[in-house]
Amino acid sequence: MTLSIALRRMIVLCFALSLSACEVSVGDGSGFDDGGFDGGFLGDAGGDGDGDGDGDGDGDGDGDGDGDGDGDGDGDGDGDGDLDDVTAAMQWPRLLAQATCAALADCMGTDLLIDSLGGRDCALLEENSARAGNLAYLVDSIEAGLVAFDGSQLDTCLEDIEDLSCDVRSHRLPASCKLAFTGLVELGDDCTIHEDCAGAAFCLKDALCPGTCTALLEENIGCENSDDSQCEDGLVCAGSVDECRPLGEVNDACGSGQPGCTPGLVCTATTTMPTGMCITVPTRYFVAEGEECLRPDSLCQPGLVCESVASQSAGVCRATVEAGDPCKRAEPNQCPYNYYCDAVDPGEEGTCVVRPGNAQPCLENRTPDCADAHVCIDGTCLALKGPGEACEDPSQCYGEICENGTCTEALQCEAP
């Protein structure tokens, strides 16, 4: 299933979302970096796009964006299957993002998923990225008769996505989702988005509108724009040259030029050793509270942080702390969501303070260097933007395209 390029870059799928070598950052060059692992498991900056920096609108930091912990976004846990068709289809990017991130959390564990994102909100990053791409035109395709929507299948579809767990990136949407959104365009006919196409197919555009429904690509065949939806089930569009390839399993090569590891695995590659191999999480994250941790190979059990001492690489596994509490620089962040420890040097005591927001100076030598839903451009934190909003740089857009000062989507074709 396609994760946004943004999500894969931030978490480096070892899913994804996102869109990508599978490597764990080991700091900022000055020692411990309290921003967490800069791409530990999936693979890019993100947030909620509302400019408040909370990542999901509720400030709970649980990654589902709804504040109730069930991942459905409406508080009742039913996936919104009781809404009218158009409303439910409009909510599909949100529901899909929540189910996808729930699958990743099941695979990796909530703590490691949050750490891999540097504390960013998985579901809101994925939702906003989806709304900047193909899914922005899903309702148009339904209204044009290119896609048949059956809301009665939506609950089952969302449950089946969550059940994919570690397979959520490399597998296409479950059969139940194909029943919820049934493409009606046959192979070789004109299409506007992937969802238009019937069966095992995608909409190939080649920079032209309309696109053409094309059979999913086999292993080692070239694909475009890191779009996993172009590949057969079990493959992703990745590598030094985009090709449909399987994700790495335990002991497979990963890192430079490789497609990354299956979610739930970690790549041993680093910036100084760009090629590594896929290993299990317990192989690296095993040190108990109070014991010595050593970056990058001997890190703390999930839920703990490697708190710095006066050393560039060694530390002690400690518990996390609350906003305003004393802290030290650590991997991952010892402070709550959207906070960081303002200590300057490893081993020095600081305080958990909020990250800078819109129009504020970026943090120096920190990852991330701004609050969630923001990006650092020329030393200033700027809010991330969606399609049609003003931008100064492509990195400020969820879709990563800024043309003539406006965030735009990749090539999209209007439904007839």
GISUL-V149822 format. One record per residue. N is the residue number from 1. RES is the residue in one letter. PHI is phi in whole degrees, -180 to 180 (none if undefined). PSI is psi in radians with two decimals (NA if undefined). D_LAST is the distance of its C-alpha to the last C-alpha in Angstrom with 1 decimal. Layout:
N/RES/PHI/PSI/D_LAST  N/RES/PHI/PSI/D_LAST
//
This chain:
1/M/none/2.46/26.6  2/T/-75/2.14/25.3  3/L/-95/2.64/27.4  4/S/-62/2.62/26.4  5/I/-58/-0.66/28.1  6/A/-60/-0.83/30.0  7/L/-66/-0.72/31.4  8/R/-65/-0.67/32.5  9/R/-67/-0.65/34.3  10/M/-74/-0.76/36.1  11/I/-96/-0.29/37.2  12/V/44/1.61/37.2  13/L/-59/2.00/36.5  14/C/-99/NA/39.8  15/F/none/-2.11/33.8  16/A/134/-1.43/33.0  17/L/25/2.49/30.3  18/S/155/-0.59/30.0  19/L/77/NA/30.3  20/S/none/1.41/35.5  21/A/-73/2.63/39.0  22/C/-94/1.43/40.7  23/E/-132/2.71/43.5  24/V/-108/2.19/45.4  25/S/-68/2.50/46.5  26/V/-113/0.46/50.2  27/G/128/-2.98/50.5  28/D/-110/0.18/50.3  29/G/96/-0.30/53.3  30/S/-107/0.10/55.7  31/G/127/-2.38/56.1  32/F/-75/2.38/54.2  33/D/-112/1.95/50.8  34/D/-73/0.05/50.1  35/G/-79/0.06/46.4  36/G/88/-2.83/46.3  37/F/-92/2.07/45.0  38/D/-77/1.28/42.6  39/G/101/0.84/40.3  40/G/-71/-0.70/42.5  41/F/-131/-0.54/40.2  42/L/-120/-1.16/36.4  43/G/144/NA/35.6  44/D/none/2.83/34.2  45/A/-64/2.61/34.6  46/G/-162/-2.98/32.9  47/G/155/-2.69/33.2  48/D/-108/-0.17/31.4  49/G/75/0.16/30.3  50/D/-100/0.00/32.1  51/G/82/0.02/34.9  52/D/-98/-0.16/37.7  53/G/79/0.14/38.3  54/D/-92/-0.20/38.7  55/G/86/-0.46/35.8  56/D/-145/0.06/34.7  57/G/87/-0.24/35.5  58/D/-119/-0.19/38.5  59/G/74/0.20/40.8  60/D/-88/-0.26/41.8  61/G/66/0.37/40.8  62/D/-93/-0.06/40.0  63/G/88/0.02/36.6  64/D/-110/-0.23/34.6  65/G/80/0.06/34.0  66/D/-115/-0.29/35.1  67/G/81/-0.02/38.9  68/D/-112/-0.06/39.8  69/G/81/0.04/39.9  70/D/-101/-0.13/37.8  71/G/81/0.10/34.7  72/D/-100/-0.25/32.3  73/G/82/-0.06/32.0  74/D/-124/-0.03/32.8  75/G/87/-0.14/36.4  76/D/-110/-0.14/36.4  77/G/77/0.16/35.5  78/D/-100/0.02/33.1  79/G/75/0.21/29.8  80/D/66/0.41/28.3  81/G/-66/-0.21/27.5  82/D/-93/0.05/28.5  83/L/-82/2.83/25.8  84/D/-66/2.80/23.0  85/D/-58/-0.84/19.8  86/V/-65/-0.77/17.8  87/T/-62/-0.78/20.9  88/A/-64/-0.72/21.8  89/A/-65/-0.65/18.5  90/M/-65/-0.52/18.8  91/Q/-88/-0.07/22.3  92/W/-55/-0.76/21.5  93/P/-57/-0.69/22.1  94/R/-68/-0.82/25.5  95/L/-65/-0.72/26.4  96/L/-63/-0.76/25.5  97/A/-63/-0.76/27.5  98/Q/-65/-0.73/30.4  99/A/-67/-0.70/30.6  100/T/-63/-0.80/30.4  101/C/-69/-0.54/33.1  102/A/-65/-0.68/35.2  103/A/-63/-0.74/35.1  104/L/-65/-0.72/36.3  105/A/-63/-0.67/39.0  106/D/-65/-0.66/40.2  107/C/-73/-0.85/40.4  108/M/-97/-0.38/42.0  109/G/93/2.46/43.6  110/T/-59/-0.73/42.6  111/D/-63/-0.79/45.2  112/L/-71/-0.58/44.2  113/L/-63/-0.84/40.5  114/I/-62/-0.75/41.3  115/D/-62/-0.71/43.7  116/S/-64/-0.48/41.3  117/L/-89/0.13/38.9  118/G/62/0.49/41.8  119/G/89/-0.02/41.6  120/R/-76/2.82/37.9  121/D/-87/2.05/35.7  122/C/-62/-0.91/33.7  123/A/-65/-0.70/31.2  124/L/-74/-0.60/30.3  125/L/-63/-0.81/30.0  126/E/-67/-0.71/27.7  127/E/-63/-0.85/25.6  128/N/-66/-0.61/25.2  129/S/-66/-0.70/24.4  130/A/-65/-0.68/21.7  131/R/-70/-0.28/20.1  132/A/-92/0.07/20.2  133/G/-126/-2.52/18.2  134/N/-53/-0.72/15.5  135/L/-68/-0.23/16.3  136/A/-63/-0.35/15.4  137/Y/-112/0.19/11.7  138/L/-63/-0.79/12.8  139/V/-61/-0.68/12.5  140/D/-60/-0.72/8.8  141/S/-68/-0.65/8.4  142/I/-64/-0.81/11.0  143/E/-68/-0.46/9.7  144/A/-87/-0.04/6.4  145/G/80/0.31/9.2  146/L/-90/-0.39/9.1  147/V/-133/2.33/12.3  148/A/-100/2.18/15.2  149/F/-105/2.30/17.5  150/D/-125/1.71/21.2  151/G/-63/-0.36/23.2  152/S/-68/-0.32/26.5  153/Q/-92/-0.08/26.2  154/L/-67/-0.76/25.8  155/D/-59/-0.81/29.5  156/T/-63/-0.72/30.3  157/C/-57/-0.86/27.6  158/L/-65/-0.69/29.1  159/E/-64/-0.71/32.6  160/D/-68/-0.59/31.8  161/I/-64/-0.81/30.4  162/E/-60/-0.63/33.7  163/D/-70/-0.27/35.7  164/L/-65/-0.50/34.4  165/S/49/-2.10/36.8  166/C/-68/-0.24/37.6  167/D/-91/0.13/35.0  168/V/-65/-0.50/32.1  169/R/-82/-0.78/31.1  170/S/-83/-0.20/31.5  171/H/-100/2.50/29.9  172/R/-72/3.03/26.3  173/L/-58/2.46/25.3  174/P/-59/2.81/27.6  175/A/-58/-0.59/26.8  176/S/-64/-0.55/26.8  177/C/-73/-0.57/23.9  178/K/-67/-0.49/21.9  179/L/-75/-0.56/22.8  180/A/-72/-0.71/21.6  181/F/-127/1.66/18.2  182/T/-98/2.00/17.5  183/G/-69/2.43/14.9  184/L/-112/0.03/13.7  185/V/-96/2.24/12.6  186/E/-84/2.87/15.7  187/L/-54/2.36/17.5  188/G/89/-0.19/16.6  189/D/-94/2.89/12.9  190/D/-68/2.51/9.9  191/C/-144/2.92/9.3  192/T/-116/-0.66/8.7  193/I/-138/2.88/12.0  194/H/-55/-0.70/15.1  195/E/-64/-0.32/14.8  196/D/-65/-0.50/11.9  197/C/-83/2.38/14.7  198/A/-80/2.50/17.2  199/G/69/-2.65/20.9  200/A/-84/1.33/22.5  201/A/-148/2.88/19.7  202/F/-139/2.92/17.9  203/C/-94/1.83/14.9  204/L/-88/2.13/16.8  205/K/-105/-0.60/15.5  206/D/51/0.72/18.7  207/A/65/0.33/17.8  208/L/-132/2.66/14.9  209/C/-117/2.49/11.1  210/P/-77/3.00/9.5  211/G/-85/-3.10/12.2  212/T/-129/2.28/13.9  213/C/-67/2.15/15.2  214/T/-129/2.49/19.0  215/A/-60/2.50/22.1  216/L/-56/2.55/23.8  217/L/-84/2.51/26.4  218/E/-82/3.00/30.1  219/E/-59/2.42/33.0  220/N/73/0.12/33.9  221/I/-89/2.44/30.6  222/G/-65/2.43/29.2  223/C/-126/3.12/26.2  224/E/-127/2.55/24.5  225/N/59/0.50/24.7  226/S/53/0.64/27.0  227/D/-96/1.77/24.0  228/D/-61/-0.44/25.8  229/S/-64/-0.23/22.6  230/Q/-83/-0.23/22.7  231/C/-102/2.72/26.2  232/E/-62/2.81/27.7  233/D/-56/2.36/29.3  234/G/93/-0.06/32.4  235/L/-120/2.74/31.4  236/V/-129/2.75/30.2  237/C/-92/1.78/29.0  238/A/-159/-3.06/32.1  239/G/104/3.03/35.2  240/S/-63/-0.59/36.5  241/V/-120/2.16/33.9  242/D/-54/2.05/30.7  243/E/-142/2.73/31.2  244/C/-78/2.00/30.6  245/R/-143/2.70/34.0  246/P/-77/2.62/35.7  247/L/-71/2.72/37.0  248/G/-72/2.49/40.8  249/E/-101/-3.10/43.2  250/V/-56/2.29/46.8  251/N/77/-0.01/48.7  252/D/-74/2.69/45.8  253/A/-68/2.56/45.5  254/C/-150/3.01/43.2  255/G/104/-2.42/42.8  256/S/-57/2.14/42.3  257/G/78/0.02/39.8  258/Q/-107/2.78/39.4  259/P/-78/-0.04/36.4  260/G/96/3.07/38.5  261/C/-99/2.75/40.1  262/T/-59/2.46/38.8  263/P/-51/2.45/38.5  264/G/97/-0.19/42.0  265/L/-109/2.83/43.7  266/V/-122/2.50/45.0  267/C/-97/2.35/45.2  268/T/-80/-0.06/48.6  269/A/-64/2.56/47.2  270/T/-134/3.10/48.1  271/T/-65/-0.52/47.7  272/T/-91/-0.34/51.1  273/M/-129/1.45/50.6  274/P/-68/-0.26/46.9  275/T/-115/2.27/47.2  276/G/-141/-2.73/48.1  277/M/-138/2.78/47.6  278/C/-79/2.27/45.9  279/I/-130/2.88/48.4  280/T/-78/2.73/48.4  281/V/-58/-0.81/48.4  282/P/-62/-0.34/52.0  283/T/-66/-0.51/53.2  284/R/-110/-0.62/52.5  285/Y/-105/1.52/52.4  286/F/-140/-0.17/55.7  287/V/-75/2.33/58.3  288/A/-84/2.85/59.7  289/E/-58/2.35/60.4  290/G/89/-0.19/63.4  291/E/-97/2.84/63.4  292/E/-75/2.36/62.7  293/C/-113/2.69/59.2  294/L/-139/2.04/58.5  295/R/-75/2.47/55.3  296/P/-99/0.04/53.3  297/D/-97/-0.45/54.7  298/S/-123/1.48/56.5  299/L/-105/3.01/54.4  300/C/-80/2.72/54.8  301/Q/-59/2.61/53.7  302/P/-51/2.39/50.4  303/G/99/-0.25/51.2  304/L/-113/2.89/53.8  305/V/-127/2.67/53.7  306/C/-89/1.67/55.8  307/E/-77/2.27/57.7  308/S/-70/2.63/59.1  309/V/-117/-2.93/62.7  310/A/-78/1.11/64.2  311/S/-150/2.71/62.6  312/Q/-81/-0.32/59.5  313/S/-136/-0.48/58.6  314/A/-90/2.73/60.7  315/G/-163/-2.93/60.4  316/V/-131/2.38/61.1  317/C/-72/2.13/58.7  318/R/-133/2.92/58.5  319/A/-78/2.81/56.6  320/T/-74/2.91/53.9  321/V/-128/3.06/54.9  322/E/-100/2.91/53.6  323/A/-57/2.34/52.5  324/G/85/-0.13/55.6  325/D/-82/2.78/57.6  326/P/-63/2.59/59.5  327/C/-154/3.02/57.7  328/K/-135/2.78/57.8  329/R/-62/2.42/55.2  330/A/-154/2.88/53.9  331/E/-126/2.12/51.4  332/P/-73/-2.94/49.2  333/N/-56/2.28/49.3  334/Q/-81/-0.29/52.2  335/C/-94/2.92/50.8  336/P/-67/2.99/48.2  337/Y/-48/2.26/44.4  338/N/72/0.23/43.8  339/Y/-117/2.83/47.5  340/Y/-144/2.85/49.5  341/C/-89/2.16/53.2  342/D/-85/0.18/54.6  343/A/-62/2.52/57.4  344/V/-88/-0.83/57.7  345/D/-112/2.70/59.6  346/P/-56/2.40/59.7  347/G/85/-0.26/62.2  348/E/-80/2.48/62.2  349/E/-86/2.37/61.6  350/G/-133/-2.77/58.9  351/T/-132/2.50/56.9  352/C/-74/1.96/53.4  353/V/-125/2.79/51.6  354/V/-72/2.55/47.9  355/R/-72/2.71/45.7  356/P/-69/2.51/44.8  357/G/-106/-2.73/41.7  358/N/-58/2.32/39.7  359/A/71/0.13/41.6  360/Q/-97/2.70/44.6  361/P/-62/2.47/46.3  362/C/-70/2.70/45.2  363/L/-71/2.56/47.7  364/E/-96/2.37/49.6  365/N/57/0.69/49.8  366/R/-131/2.59/47.8  367/T/-132/2.02/44.8  368/P/-77/2.80/42.7  369/D/-97/-0.01/43.9  370/C/-140/2.95/41.9  371/A/-64/2.79/41.0  372/D/-55/2.62/38.0  373/A/72/0.32/34.6  374/H/-136/2.82/36.2  375/V/-139/2.57/36.7  376/C/-88/2.10/39.7  377/I/-129/2.06/39.0  378/D/53/0.73/42.0  379/G/83/0.06/44.3  380/T/-126/2.37/42.4  381/C/-77/2.23/40.3  382/L/-126/2.50/36.9  383/A/-68/2.45/34.4  384/L/-67/2.60/31.3  385/K/-127/2.71/28.1  386/G/-102/3.13/24.4  387/P/-55/2.36/21.3  388/G/89/-0.15/21.9  389/E/-93/2.68/25.6  390/A/-67/2.50/28.3  391/C/-143/2.80/29.8  392/E/-112/-0.30/32.8  393/D/-158/2.57/32.2  394/P/-55/-0.58/29.5  395/S/-67/-0.23/31.8  396/Q/-84/-0.17/31.3  397/C/-103/2.43/27.6  398/Y/-60/-0.65/26.5  399/G/-84/-0.04/23.9  400/E/63/0.46/26.7  401/I/-130/2.07/24.9  402/C/-121/1.93/26.4  403/E/-121/2.21/25.2  404/N/53/0.69/27.0  405/G/77/0.26/28.5  406/T/-133/2.38/25.3  407/C/-69/2.21/24.1  408/T/-129/2.85/20.7  409/E/-87/2.90/18.8  410/A/-64/2.98/18.7  411/L/-49/2.10/15.8  412/Q/-125/2.48/12.5  413/C/-106/2.39/9.1  414/E/-75/2.41/6.3  415/A/-68/2.49/3.8  416/P/-65/NA/0.0
//
